[in-house]
Amino acid sequence: MDLNVFFKDSYYGILDANTEALRAGYRPHSKWSWEGQPLDTFDEFLEKLKSLGEIKHAVKTVDVKPSSPQGSAIVLVTGTLALAGNAHELPFSEVFHIFPDTSGGGFFIENDIFRLNL
């Protein structure tokens, strides 16, 4: 799977349209950080996003670097997001630490760190 294409063309479209559908890409032990706030479960992540209202992401860059011989990688995404009712787009960056999914191919997200770049 081409991770550049996945994060640029798929992940954020799914995130904006049906966040619950991303659950399969994480594991029960996955961790999130939203603006420095730790989120320990997918449900906490989902609640945080729901609290923001409608979101539309626009990805500008995706950088992928292998991080171990076992196939894990670090992914850095930059872009903008628009919140319903907010006239200005907000720049963001997000870092993912991903690992191969040995049970079914593909990968899963171990860590997800999000920051607005204000």
VOBA-1610 file (N, C-alpha, C; in pm, whole numbers, padded with zeros to 5 digits, always signed):
BEGIN
Met+00085-00118+00000Met+00000+00000+00000Met+00089+00124+00000Asp+00056+00219-00082Asp+00130+00345-00087Asp+00074+00437+00022Leu+00153+00456+00128Leu+00106+00535+00242Leu+00086+00682+00207Asn+00168+00735+00116Asn+00148+00873+00073Asn+00007+00890+00015Val-00030+00801-00072Val-00161+00808-00137Val-00272+00785-00034Phe-00254+00686+00054Phe-00357+00658+00153Phe-00386+00780+00240Phe-00282+00843+00295Phe-00307+00956+00384Phe-00354+01079+00307Lys-00308+01097+00185Lys-00350+01215+00107Lys-00492+01199+00053Asp-00524+01078+00005Asp-00650+01060-00067Asp-00761+00989+00012Ser-00725+00913+00117Ser-00827+00832+00183Ser-00852+00868+00329Tyr-00748+00869+00410Tyr-00765+00881+00555Tyr-00851+01002+00592Tyr-00817+01119+00544Tyr-00888+01240+00586Tyr-01029+01249+00526Gly-01050+01190+00410Gly-01185+01183+00356Gly-01275+01097+00444Ile-01221+00985+00490Ile-01296+00899+00582Ile-01316+00970+00715Leu-01210+01033+00766Leu-01218+01107+00892Leu-01330+01212+00888Asp-01340+01284+00778Asp-01440+01390+00765Asp-01581+01336+00746Ala-01594+01225+00677Ala-01727+01174+00641Ala-01783+01075+00743Asn-01698+00987+00797Asn-01747+00879+00884Asn-01633+00833+00973Thr-01601+00912+01075Thr-01487+00883+01161Thr-01492+00742+01218Glu-01608+00695+01251Glu-01621+00559+01308Glu-01558+00453+01217Ala-01561+00476+01086Ala-01504+00378+00992Ala-01353+00363+01007Leu-01287+00459+01072Leu-01142+00449+01094Leu-01106+00356+01208Arg-01202+00314+01288Arg-01174+00230+01404Arg-01090+00109+01367Ala-01115+00049+01252Ala-01042-00072+01210Ala-00893-00045+01189Gly-00854+00080+01168Gly-00714+00114+01145Gly-00634+00137+01271Tyr-00700+00128+01386Tyr-00634+00145+01515Tyr-00649+00015+01594Arg-00577+00002+01704Arg-00586-00114+01793Arg-00628-00066+01931Pro-00677-00157+02017Pro-00718-00115+02152Pro-00607-00046+02230His-00483-00076+02201His-00371-00014+02273His-00319+00112+02203Ser-00377+00152+02090Ser-00334+00273+02020Ser-00356+00395+02110Lys-00275+00498+02087Lys-00285+00621+02168Lys-00291+00742+02076Trp-00357+00847+02125Trp-00374+00971+02053Trp-00328+01087+02140Ser-00292+01196+02076Ser-00267+01321+02145Ser-00329+01431+02059Trp-00417+01508+02119Trp-00485+01617+02048Trp-00447+01747+02118Glu-00365+01828+02052Glu-00322+01955+02111Glu-00263+01934+02250Gly-00185+01827+02267Gly-00120+01797+02393Gly-00207+01722+02493Gln-00335+01704+02461Gln-00426+01630+02549Gln-00421+01482+02513Pro-00380+01394+02607Pro-00377+01251+02576Pro-00519+01194+02566Leu-00538+01110+02467Leu-00663+01037+02449Leu-00626+00890+02443Asp-00684+00809+02532Asp-00638+00671+02548Asp-00720+00567+02474Thr-00835+00605+02420Thr-00918+00508+02348Thr-00974+00570+02221Phe-01014+00485+02129Phe-01075+00536+02006Phe-01202+00613+02040Asp-01277+00569+02139Asp-01399+00639+02177Asp-01370+00781+02225Glu-01261+00801+02301Glu-01222+00936+02343Glu-01186+01021+02222Phe-01113+00960+02127Phe-01076+01027+02002Phe-01203+01068+01926Leu-01297+00977+01915Leu-01422+01002+01845Leu-01501+01114+01912Glu-01510+01113+02043Glu-01581+01218+02116Glu-01516+01354+02096Lys-01384+01359+02095Lys-01313+01485+02073Lys-01350+01542+01937Leu-01347+01457+01834Leu-01380+01505+01699Leu-01526+01549+01690Lys-01616+01474+01750Lys-01758+01511+01748Lys-01780+01646+01816Ser-01702+01675+01920Ser-01719+01801+01993Ser-01682+01923+01908Leu-01607+01900+01801Leu-01564+02010+01714Leu-01666+02044+01606Gly-01764+01957+01587Gly-01861+01978+01480Gly-01807+01930+01346Glu-01866+01980+01240Glu-01826+01938+01105Glu-01686+01989+01072Ile-01601+01898+01023Ile-01463+01931+00988Ile-01437+01890+00844Lys-01359+01971+00774Lys-01315+01938+00638Lys-01163+01960+00632His-01089+01851+00608His-00943+01858+00599His-00899+01874+00454Ala-00791+01947+00433Ala-00724+01956+00303Ala-00577+01926+00327Val-00530+01814+00274Val-00391+01771+00294Val-00300+01843+00196Lys-00192+01897+00249Lys-00091+01966+00165Lys+00029+01876+00140Thr+00085+01815+00246Thr+00203+01729+00229Thr+00189+01602+00311Val+00254+01497+00264Val+00265+01370+00336Val+00409+01324+00322Asp+00475+01300+00435Asp+00611+01246+00436Asp+00609+01115+00512Val+00666+01011+00453Val+00671+00878+00514Val+00816+00835+00525Lys+00856+00792+00646Lys+00991+00743+00668Lys+00984+00609+00741Pro+01051+00506+00687Pro+01059+00378+00760Pro+01126+00402+00896Ser+01079+00330+01000Ser+01138+00353+01131Ser+01196+00227+01195Ser+01180+00111+01131Ser+01242-00010+01185Ser+01247-00117+01077Pro+01335-00214+01095Pro+01339-00326+01000Pro+01211-00409+01002Gln+01131-00398+01107Gln+01006-00473+01116Gln+00894-00411+01033Gly+00921-00298+00968Gly+00823-00240+00877Gly+00742-00125+00931Ser+00771-00078+01051Ser+00696+00036+01101Ser+00742+00162+01028Ala+00662+00266+01038Ala+00695+00392+00969Ala+00638+00509+01048Ile+00701+00624+01027Ile+00652+00750+01080Ile+00595+00828+00962Val+00475+00883+00979Val+00409+00959+00874Val+00381+01099+00929Leu+00424+01201+00856Leu+00395+01340+00892Leu+00304+01398+00785Val+00189+01450+00828Val+00092+01511+00737Val+00076+01657+00778Thr+00076+01745+00678Thr+00044+01886+00703Thr-00073+01925+00612Gly-00148+02023+00657Gly-00260+02068+00577Gly-00338+02175+00649Thr-00462+02191+00607Thr-00552+02285+00671Thr-00682+02214+00704Leu-00753+02269+00801Leu-00887+02217+00829Leu-00982+02335+00843Ala-01102+02309+00803Ala-01208+02408+00815Ala-01313+02353+00910Leu-01351+02433+01007Leu-01457+02397+01100Leu-01583+02471+01060Ala-01696+02403+01066Ala-01824+02467+01034Ala-01840+02591+01120Gly-01876+02701+01058Gly-01898+02825+01129Gly-01774+02910+01149Asn-01658+02859+01109Asn-01533+02934+01121Asn-01494+02982+00982Ala-01473+03111+00965Ala-01444+03168+00833Ala-01304+03138+00784His-01214+03100+00874His-01075+03079+00836His-01035+02933+00847Glu-00955+02887+00751Glu-00896+02754+00761Glu-00782+02759+00861Leu-00763+02650+00931Leu-00658+02641+01032Leu-00550+02543+00987Pro-00424+02583+00989Pro-00317+02490+00951Pro-00296+02386+01062Phe-00267+02263+01020Phe-00243+02156+01117Phe-00126+02069+01073Ser-00074+01995+01169Ser+00021+01888+01140Ser-00021+01767+01223Glu+00004+01650+01169Glu-00031+01526+01237Glu+00076+01423+01209Val+00117+01354+01315Val+00219+01250+01305Val+00155+01117+01341Phe+00180+01017+01258Phe+00132+00881+01281Phe+00252+00788+01293His+00248+00697+01388His+00345+00588+01396His+00267+00462+01362Ile+00302+00401+01250Ile+00223+00288+01200Ile+00307+00161+01199Phe+00238+00048+01207Phe+00301-00084+01208Phe+00229-00177+01111Pro+00301-00274+01056Pro+00235-00372+00970Pro+00130-00450+01049Asp+00021-00481+00984Asp-00083-00564+01044Asp-00059-00707+00999Thr+00001-00787+01085Thr+00037-00923+01047Thr-00083-01016+01038Ser-00197-00974+01090Ser-00315-01061+01087Ser-00392-01051+00956Gly-00374-00943+00880Gly-00455-00932+00759Gly-00395-00843+00653Gly-00268-00812+00664Gly-00207-00723+00566Gly-00236-00578+00599Gly-00176-00490+00526Gly-00194-00348+00551Gly-00116-00304+00673Phe-00173-00211+00748Phe-00106-00156+00865Phe-00209-00111+00967Phe-00162-00078+01088Phe-00247-00016+01187Phe-00172+00102+01248Ile-00247+00196+01302Ile-00190+00316+01361Ile-00172+00293+01511Glu-00048+00299+01555Glu-00013+00280+01696Glu-00027+00412+01773Asn+00024+00521+01715Asn+00021+00652+01779Asn-00021+00757+01676Asp-00098+00855+01724Asp-00152+00961+01638Asp-00142+01091+01718Ile-00059+01184+01670Ile-00036+01310+01740Ile-00081+01425+01649Phe-00175+01505+01698Phe-00233+01614+01619Phe-00203+01748+01685Arg-00166+01847+01601Arg-00144+01984+01649Arg-00193+02084+01545Leu-00260+02188+01593Leu-00286+02304+01509Leu-00158+02385+01504Asn-00130+02446+01391Asn-00008+02527+01376Asn-00047+02674+01375Leu-00075+02726+01491Leu-00121+02864+01504Leu-00008+02957+01543
//
